[in-house]
Amino acid sequence: MAKRAKHKKDAQLMIRINKAERDDFVELCEELDTSAAREVRRFIRAFLKEHGAGKETLKG
């Protein structure tokens, strides 16, 4: 339970994208039995890891 509290989702990121791309993305996520939010979070984590950024490296 402590691990869940550590990764509490308490912020939003709003983006504007083409409606057709959004619809295709959401539809594909549903076909793959995942959610759009989960996949966006996965992308962000991978992007941060790839570029060596994140809370650990930003502390200085």
Buried (B, 14 or more C-beta within 10 A) or exposed (E): EEEEEEEEEEEEEEEEEEEEEEEEBEEEBEEEEEEBEEBBBEEEEEEBEEEEEEEEEEEE
